[in-house]
Amino acid sequence: MLRDLTLLQFRSHRRAQVAFDGRPLAIFGPNGAGKTNLLEAVSLLSPGRGLRRAQSDELMRRAEAVGWKLRATTDAHEIETSALPGEPRRVEIDGKSAPQIALAQILRVLWLIPAMDRLWIEGAEGRRRFLDRMVMSFVPRHAEVTLAYDKAMRERNRLLKDMVRDPTWYHALEVQMAEAAGAIRANRAEALIRIAHAQDGSATAFPAATLTLENEGPEDLAAALDANRPRDMAAGRTLEGPHRADLQAIYAEKDAPAAQCSTGEQKALLISLILANARALRGEDVVLLLDEVAAHLDSARRAALYDEICALDAQVLMTGTGAELFDSLGARGQYIEVTEGPEGSQTQETSP
Ligand SMILES: Nc1ncnc2c1ncn2[C@@H]1O[C@H](COP(=O)(O)OP(=O)(O)OP(=O)(O)O)[C@@H](O)[C@H]1O
């Protein structure tokens, strides 16, 4: 469990400290106060660019622009991650420099943010990212395999753009891509099975989603890449493989594709999936970040969400503009009010 987090020169926070007591944490305050910035800080305790996919320099407080730092304590580890201006972010675990990917072994950080409300109707890339984050929560090594695939594909794309025709240049790269693709396919399949199991028979107020993967690419990717080089050369890039896969969801009860569901139904599907993801990770150190999750829900659904959150074996952080949004959570939650002060965001623990 995440016990403690300190933000230094991070976005609107000059210095902020949060001590988690294990109850779901409700963060409330007016628009622009710095609530999402707190969730973003927690999201950076996992590999990658966090929930806004920001560049490192965007994270440092503009007033001083001296870099940023986050310090966190879990039950078992001390994590520090920081960056100086113009430099990539660094990670230290228990005082020793570590690769970002090592963070995936400590906390499984999952999130739902308002930008994902359009996930089912926008392009496949966002859905693929959503899928791969779920997969990474089950198989932390998935991040490495995906990176290896992307790196080999970028090199192959460069050869294609340069109109290199000699097959010997391609062979090793295509074999690497095919090997990584096999692992990506297997990891994704495992994740979908685990999500389906977590939804089966669970008493939830949120609709079950049947997930399928489309356009995964051929089983024998090495042979397909070898055969389709002229086509890819004409396009200037690789046209098949796991980087083109698309995640689709069916609102099971209505047998309707997610993209044809109402805005509220689409949101409910996402909540259902993220709760299933957290349930499927029982036993791991799971942190669930729900940004403005209560806003679209009627009061009955909101109460149901809080009941489910309290029953989860996961640490949950939520934001909302007003404390009244968390009325039905009551004393089961921990509360932090965020306001905008002359020195940037101010955080203060309050009671319900
Ligand atoms: N690098 C930065 N330096 C200083 N302030 C920043 C930086 N990046 C963002 N901010 C400020 O942080 C605030 C936004 O914070 P955040 O997104 O956490 O708000 P919020 O409380 O979640 O608001 P809302 O309820 O509108 O979603 C804005 O005032 C923005 O100007």
The ligand as an SDF file (V2000), in Angstrom:
LIG
                    3D

 31 33  0  0  0  0  0  0  0  0999 V2000
    3.6700   23.1470  -14.7210 N   0  0  0  0  0  0  0  0  0  0  0  0
    2.7860   23.8260  -14.0120 C   0  0  0  0  0  0  0  0  0  0  0  0
    3.1690   24.7990  -13.1480 N   0  0  0  0  0  0  0  0  0  0  0  0
    2.2540   25.4830  -12.4220 C   0  0  0  0  0  0  0  0  0  0  0  0
    0.9330   25.2950  -12.4920 N   0  0  0  0  0  0  0  0  0  0  0  0
    0.4970   24.3330  -13.3300 C   0  0  0  0  0  0  0  0  0  0  0  0
    1.3910   23.5530  -14.1290 C   0  0  0  0  0  0  0  0  0  0  0  0
    0.6660   22.6930  -14.8640 N   0  0  0  0  0  0  0  0  0  0  0  0
   -0.6230   22.9240  -14.5450 C   0  0  0  0  0  0  0  0  0  0  0  0
   -0.7380   23.9030  -13.6320 N   0  0  0  0  0  0  0  0  0  0  0  0
   -1.9580   24.4520  -13.0420 C   0  0  0  0  0  0  0  0  0  0  0  0
   -2.6400   23.4330  -12.3540 O   0  0  0  0  0  0  0  0  0  0  0  0
   -4.0280   23.7210  -12.3990 C   0  0  0  0  0  0  0  0  0  0  0  0
   -4.7800   22.5160  -12.8900 C   0  0  0  0  0  0  0  0  0  0  0  0
   -4.6840   21.5680  -11.9210 O   0  0  0  0  0  0  0  0  0  0  0  0
   -5.5960   20.2710  -11.9730 P   0  0  0  0  0  0  0  0  0  0  0  0
   -5.7380   19.7860  -13.3620 O   0  0  0  0  0  0  0  0  0  0  0  0
   -5.0640   19.3860  -10.9500 O   0  0  0  0  0  0  0  0  0  0  0  0
   -6.9850   20.9060  -11.5450 O   0  0  0  0  0  0  0  0  0  0  0  0
   -8.2400   20.2190  -10.9320 P   0  0  0  0  0  0  0  0  0  0  0  0
   -8.3210   20.6170   -9.5020 O   0  0  0  0  0  0  0  0  0  0  0  0
   -8.2470   18.7730  -11.2220 O   0  0  0  0  0  0  0  0  0  0  0  0
   -9.3790   20.9640  -11.7360 O   0  0  0  0  0  0  0  0  0  0  0  0
  -10.7050   20.4870  -12.4870 P   0  0  0  0  0  0  0  0  0  0  0  0
  -11.7340   20.3270  -11.4050 O   0  0  0  0  0  0  0  0  0  0  0  0
  -11.0100   21.6470  -13.3560 O   0  0  0  0  0  0  0  0  0  0  0  0
  -10.3670   19.2380  -13.2220 O   0  0  0  0  0  0  0  0  0  0  0  0
   -4.2420   24.8480  -13.3600 C   0  0  0  0  0  0  0  0  0  0  0  0
   -4.4750   26.0220  -12.6060 O   0  0  0  0  0  0  0  0  0  0  0  0
   -2.9280   24.9230  -14.1020 C   0  0  0  0  0  0  0  0  0  0  0  0
   -2.6240   26.2260  -14.5110 O   0  0  0  0  0  0  0  0  0  0  0  0
  1  2  1  0
  2  3  1  0
  2  7  2  0
  3  4  2  0
  4  5  1  0
  5  6  2  0
  6  7  1  0
  6 10  1  0
  7  8  1  0
  8  9  2  0
  9 10  1  0
 10 11  1  0
 11 12  1  0
 11 30  1  0
 12 13  1  0
 13 14  1  0
 13 28  1  0
 14 15  1  0
 15 16  1  0
 16 17  2  0
 16 18  1  0
 16 19  1  0
 19 20  1  0
 20 21  2  0
 20 22  1  0
 20 23  1  0
 23 24  1  0
 24 25  2  0
 24 26  1  0
 24 27  1  0
 28 29  1  0
 28 30  1  0
 30 31  1  0
M  END
$$$$
